[in-house]
Amino acid sequence: MADVLTYVLHYEGELNKNSLGAVSEGAARASEIGGECHAVVVGGEDLSDDLCRSLGAYGARKVFRARGPEGLAQPVVDVMAKVIDEHGHAYALFGGGLLGFEIGAGLAARKHAGVTMEVISVRAEDGRLVAERPILQDSQISVSRYQGDLGIIIGRINAFEARAVNGGPAEVVDVDVEYSPWSTQAEMVQRGEQRGADVDIEGADILVAGGRGLGNAENFKLAQDLAAAFGGSSAVAATRAVVDAGWYPYAAQIGQTGKTVAPKLYLAAGISGAIQHKVGMQSSENIVAINKDAGAPIFEFSDLGIVGDLNKILPKLTEAIKAKKAS
Ligand SMILES: Cc1cc2nc3c(=O)[nH]c(=O)nc-3n(C[C@H](O)[C@H](O)[C@H](O)COP(=O)(O)OP(=O)(O)OC[C@H]3O[C@@H](n4cnc5c(N)ncnc54)[C@H](O)[C@@H]3O)c2cc1C
């Protein structure tokens, strides 16, 4: 059996983008080792048949649906352990994020399985899956090969891209689970941004990131105006230097000690491109940097570099985008 099991988080009728990436990755890799990708969902009446079936569009062939508390790790561990016991999945794959880390670690302990975290790439080798993760500040790649019946792969957030496939609707299988006593001890009181602010940078398609080159907290308005001009799924992000200076909330920090993102466009304004920042945004599809120093390291990994003063360039860009949209 070479099937891959994933967990899909949902909220108010929407499936989490990071989880959909895990389903896509699970489906692609499972097909290379002769298996299928299946998903576990846990929740209440909002988990409609249609919502579950829609995971077929990302490559899931079966969706195991359990009634229980959504968004908490331990109940999901109970459900996944039961599904794996009964169906013999060879791998459990998660899209990263705090919940994925917690569930993956809990499942590893429960099933005595090997686990690799912060994975950026998974490949098939001799009929088995191999996980790769960066180590030593992303300067080297460590390769994990799994022994035993189950391997657990936890991606770096947004490492796996959600890709629609031509699959039909997934089969929905209801699972009855007797939750462990400890799994029902916690209840969801409130959902919100885990690091204390209401900034959604992980889900944004366009990020305008500001660094110390903005000069002060008030100047973040230049970045906010540009993000607003882009509209749609755009947000403002920040470097640690400015977060530490209190110019912008920690929830928006990108990098080693912040969040990892992979938007379609990452526009870095007044950011030097330190390695600790780079590790959080280097997977972005397009990187555009504005910096007054032509020798700034960020230009080494930018697709487009603009050498100049952001105080002049950002307002002009904002006006140009507004004009383009109005035309
Ligand atoms: C253990 C550890 C963990 C870390 N974790 C993180 C992390 O998660 N995220 C993170 O970001 N950093 C992190 N750092 C800090 C990191 O090393 C850098 O110090 C930080 O990223 C620098 O932020 P910056 O680019 O905003 O500032 P700076 O390095 O000061 O760069 C400012 C840039 O703005 C340019 N500039 C100035 N004025 C203008 C202007 N008017 N127009 C255009 N350009 C201008 C300058 O030329 C310069 O390149 C960490 C450090 C350590 C030691």
The ligand as an SDF file (V2000), in Angstrom:
LIG
                    3D

 53 58  0  0  0  0  0  0  0  0999 V2000
   18.7690   34.6700   14.7000 C   0  0  0  0  0  0  0  0  0  0  0  0
   18.2680   35.7490   13.7980 C   0  0  0  0  0  0  0  0  0  0  0  0
   17.0080   35.6370   13.2810 C   0  0  0  0  0  0  0  0  0  0  0  0
   16.5290   36.6280   12.4020 C   0  0  0  0  0  0  0  0  0  0  0  0
   15.2600   36.4820   11.8860 N   0  0  0  0  0  0  0  0  0  0  0  0
   14.8570   37.3970   10.9720 C   0  0  0  0  0  0  0  0  0  0  0  0
   13.5970   37.2630   10.3360 C   0  0  0  0  0  0  0  0  0  0  0  0
   12.8180   36.3360   10.5980 O   0  0  0  0  0  0  0  0  0  0  0  0
   13.2340   38.1860    9.4090 N   0  0  0  0  0  0  0  0  0  0  0  0
   14.0400   39.2370    9.0710 C   0  0  0  0  0  0  0  0  0  0  0  0
   13.6330   40.0590    8.2160 O   0  0  0  0  0  0  0  0  0  0  0  0
   15.2240   39.4090    9.6830 N   0  0  0  0  0  0  0  0  0  0  0  0
   15.6440   38.5250   10.6200 C   0  0  0  0  0  0  0  0  0  0  0  0
   16.8310   38.7280   11.2450 N   0  0  0  0  0  0  0  0  0  0  0  0
   17.5150   40.0240   11.0600 C   0  0  0  0  0  0  0  0  0  0  0  0
   18.3170   40.0910    9.7660 C   0  0  0  0  0  0  0  0  0  0  0  0
   19.6080   39.5990   10.0010 O   0  0  0  0  0  0  0  0  0  0  0  0
   18.4350   41.5500    9.2790 C   0  0  0  0  0  0  0  0  0  0  0  0
   18.9960   42.3230   10.3050 O   0  0  0  0  0  0  0  0  0  0  0  0
   17.1130   42.1680    8.8830 C   0  0  0  0  0  0  0  0  0  0  0  0
   16.4260   41.3390    7.9820 O   0  0  0  0  0  0  0  0  0  0  0  0
   17.3920   43.5280    8.2070 C   0  0  0  0  0  0  0  0  0  0  0  0
   16.1810   44.1540    7.9630 O   0  0  0  0  0  0  0  0  0  0  0  0
   16.0900   45.2860    6.8560 P   0  0  0  0  0  0  0  0  0  0  0  0
   16.4310   44.7340    5.5290 O   0  0  0  0  0  0  0  0  0  0  0  0
   14.7490   45.9320    7.0320 O   0  0  0  0  0  0  0  0  0  0  0  0
   17.1400   46.3720    7.3500 O   0  0  0  0  0  0  0  0  0  0  0  0
   18.5830   46.7280    6.8230 P   0  0  0  0  0  0  0  0  0  0  0  0
   19.4630   45.5480    6.7560 O   0  0  0  0  0  0  0  0  0  0  0  0
   19.0370   47.8710    7.6710 O   0  0  0  0  0  0  0  0  0  0  0  0
   18.3600   47.2250    5.3250 O   0  0  0  0  0  0  0  0  0  0  0  0
   17.7230   48.4180    4.9770 C   0  0  0  0  0  0  0  0  0  0  0  0
   17.9070   48.5940    3.4770 C   0  0  0  0  0  0  0  0  0  0  0  0
   17.1600   49.7330    3.0630 O   0  0  0  0  0  0  0  0  0  0  0  0
   17.9100   50.4180    2.0720 C   0  0  0  0  0  0  0  0  0  0  0  0
   17.4290   51.8060    2.0540 N   0  0  0  0  0  0  0  0  0  0  0  0
   17.6140   52.7410    3.0230 C   0  0  0  0  0  0  0  0  0  0  0  0
   16.9760   53.8830    2.6770 N   0  0  0  0  0  0  0  0  0  0  0  0
   16.3930   53.6670    1.4710 C   0  0  0  0  0  0  0  0  0  0  0  0
   15.5820   54.4530    0.6070 C   0  0  0  0  0  0  0  0  0  0  0  0
   15.2440   55.7000    0.9230 N   0  0  0  0  0  0  0  0  0  0  0  0
   15.1500   53.8900   -0.5560 N   0  0  0  0  0  0  0  0  0  0  0  0
   15.4770   52.6090   -0.8910 C   0  0  0  0  0  0  0  0  0  0  0  0
   16.2470   51.8250   -0.0930 N   0  0  0  0  0  0  0  0  0  0  0  0
   16.6720   52.3190    1.0820 C   0  0  0  0  0  0  0  0  0  0  0  0
   19.3510   50.2490    2.4900 C   0  0  0  0  0  0  0  0  0  0  0  0
   20.2190   50.4050    1.3740 O   0  0  0  0  0  0  0  0  0  0  0  0
   19.3500   48.8580    3.0530 C   0  0  0  0  0  0  0  0  0  0  0  0
   19.7270   47.8940    2.0710 O   0  0  0  0  0  0  0  0  0  0  0  0
   17.3180   37.7620   12.1120 C   0  0  0  0  0  0  0  0  0  0  0  0
   18.6020   37.8500   12.6640 C   0  0  0  0  0  0  0  0  0  0  0  0
   19.0660   36.8610   13.4810 C   0  0  0  0  0  0  0  0  0  0  0  0
   20.4600   36.9900   14.0480 C   0  0  0  0  0  0  0  0  0  0  0  0
  1  2  1  0
  2  3  1  0
  2 52  2  0
  3  4  2  0
  4  5  1  0
  4 50  1  0
  5  6  2  0
  6  7  1  0
  6 13  1  0
  7  8  2  0
  7  9  1  0
  9 10  1  0
 10 11  2  0
 10 12  1  0
 12 13  2  0
 13 14  1  0
 14 15  1  0
 14 50  1  0
 15 16  1  0
 16 17  1  0
 16 18  1  0
 18 19  1  0
 18 20  1  0
 20 21  1  0
 20 22  1  0
 22 23  1  0
 23 24  1  0
 24 25  2  0
 24 26  1  0
 24 27  1  0
 27 28  1  0
 28 29  2  0
 28 30  1  0
 28 31  1  0
 31 32  1  0
 32 33  1  0
 33 34  1  0
 33 48  1  0
 34 35  1  0
 35 36  1  0
 35 46  1  0
 36 37  1  0
 36 45  1  0
 37 38  2  0
 38 39  1  0
 39 40  1  0
 39 45  2  0
 40 41  1  0
 40 42  2  0
 42 43  1  0
 43 44  2  0
 44 45  1  0
 46 47  1  0
 46 48  1  0
 48 49  1  0
 50 51  2  0
 51 52  1  0
 52 53  1  0
M  END
$$$$
